[in-house]
Amino acid sequence: MELSEFIIRNPRVCNGQPVFRGTRVPLRTVLASLADGDDGDVILQDFPTLSREHVRAAIAFAAASAVDDMPYAELPLS
């Protein structure tokens, strides 16, 4: 999935925070909804300008960010 097809950052839209292309819906709003346990159907009801692909792009963005930003915790030896 090419994230730039779904997520953009433009200084003239929502002060430059990442939003979904063609909307003013911030990426972090959808990620927060997912973290709160909302499923895709609830998010699509709350934000009718989004599609299932937008929700998948949000998850893909979070996964890619986690790989780049999270330190690996030491695992105890068994």
ABEGO torsion letter per residue (X at the ends): XBAAAABBBBAABGGGBBBBBGBABBAAAAAAAAAAGBBAAAAAAABAABBAAAAAAAAAAAAAAAAAABBBBBBBBX
